[in-house]
Amino acid sequence: MKNHSKIDFQTKCVHSGIDEYEYGSVVPPIYQTSTFKFKSAQHGASLFAGEERGYIYTRMLNPTIEAMENAIAELEGGHKALGCGSGMAAVHTIFGALTQTGDHVVCSSAVYGPTTTLLNTIMKKFGVETTFVDTAKTDEVKKAIKPNTKVVYVETPGNPTLCISDLKEISDIAHQHKAMVVVDNTFMSPALQNPIALGADVVMHSLTKFLNGHADVVGGIIVVKDEQTYQHFRKTLNQLGGVIDPFNAFLVHRGLKTLAIRMERHCESAQVIAEWLEKHPLIKWIRYPGLKSHPHFNIGQKQHKGPGGMITLELKGGLEAGRVMMDSVNLFQLAVSLGGVESLIQHPASMTHFSMGKEARLAGGITEGLVRISVGIENVKDLIADLEQALEKVKIAQNKQHELHV
Ligand SMILES: Cc1ncc(COP(=O)(O)O)c(C=O)c1O
């Protein structure tokens, strides 16, 4: 997009990454091709030698993917971006690019389960050690940094505990020790939080979530700040091979156009639902970045523009009560993932964070009874009515249990 510096985020969502296309097409054409024909042997050779810019092979670069990458780089305030086949392909590419045997990583203890598992298995196998700390406590980050720490990896708000870490403070500390700060911004999206503006070096997202927003794509993205890092990451991604498909990139680019208005609705509805749940007699505890009772409410207020669409809670009666709730909802769908237009509910300890093991889960604050909700864009009254009838069923089940025991 030309002359974009003064344009509002909502307008950028519609226009970013869009260029002039053949036949006057207003959306990027889908170049569903694995390879690109050279004009001559000399042309092919000069493309490979980097003497000329152009497309060679889709694992290396593809115009449909590039349009989506440019759009997200612009929305995040980064230099360039790299589209990956999944959020996890992005995480793997990041550690592949930034670490080598003998290096050390400091990582939030509450992160998406497979990120923990990747660090504890594959990265460990290649000699990269990780210290997991509660990054909401900046002092713990400071203490964990060693002379060989290359990356401080922060997910904020963390999945699923919604812990909020101070990105500016963490970036200052990491940079004093020459470590790079990588932020998983999936739960916020660039509509609500821009880690690069707060000091981060690299931002990643699972595109599968809010950025695409329609639960029909698996993808990931890495946003970087400068050309040198971009070239290094591009080489790594080309070698590891975890690129996104052009059609999925097209769908993500389409989803981006409504990102700003979707995020507005996610935030509005989640706030209303969280306030309603907080007062419900069956709630043991609830965490939502928009509630004043959130332990890191003030950090959130400093660094995000809205509290997002994710809520976690535990019912009185723990896992058993949570299971009845999950089995009783009608509009909320019992499914993993998040950030789509439809509301979802799931149980991290037995689903998304199962692979971490109980010990690591509890260390990260992921209790066995924790239930995670992704608030979609349906009418909030319908969503509350659905939760109300599900909680009524929990009450009936608990009363029955009580009668059996007296
Ligand atoms: C915060 C976060 N990061 C990364 C991922 C991994 O993304 P993907 O499932 O697209 O590989 C997820 C998936 O749920 C996630 O929630």
The ligand as an SDF file (V2000), in Angstrom:
LIG
                    3D

 16 16  0  0  0  0  0  0  0  0999 V2000
   -0.2270  -19.2270   21.4040 C   0  0  0  0  0  0  0  0  0  0  0  0
   -0.0290  -20.2670   20.3410 C   0  0  0  0  0  0  0  0  0  0  0  0
    1.1420  -20.3180   19.6980 N   0  0  0  0  0  0  0  0  0  0  0  0
    1.3930  -21.2410   18.7530 C   0  0  0  0  0  0  0  0  0  0  0  0
    0.4460  -22.1820   18.4090 C   0  0  0  0  0  0  0  0  0  0  0  0
    0.7550  -23.2020   17.3660 C   0  0  0  0  0  0  0  0  0  0  0  0
    0.0480  -22.8900   16.1870 O   0  0  0  0  0  0  0  0  0  0  0  0
   -0.3900  -23.9710   15.0990 P   0  0  0  0  0  0  0  0  0  0  0  0
   -1.4590  -24.8130   15.7170 O   0  0  0  0  0  0  0  0  0  0  0  0
   -0.8770  -23.1250   13.9760 O   0  0  0  0  0  0  0  0  0  0  0  0
    0.8120  -24.7770   14.7700 O   0  0  0  0  0  0  0  0  0  0  0  0
   -0.8050  -22.1660   19.0440 C   0  0  0  0  0  0  0  0  0  0  0  0
   -1.8180  -23.1550   18.7210 C   0  0  0  0  0  0  0  0  0  0  0  0
   -2.8490  -23.2620   19.3870 O   0  0  0  0  0  0  0  0  0  0  0  0
   -1.0400  -21.1880   20.0510 C   0  0  0  0  0  0  0  0  0  0  0  0
   -2.1980  -21.1220   20.7230 O   0  0  0  0  0  0  0  0  0  0  0  0
  1  2  1  0
  2  3  1  0
  2 15  2  0
  3  4  2  0
  4  5  1  0
  5  6  1  0
  5 12  2  0
  6  7  1  0
  7  8  1  0
  8  9  2  0
  8 10  1  0
  8 11  1  0
 12 13  1  0
 12 15  1  0
 13 14  2  0
 15 16  1  0
M  END
$$$$
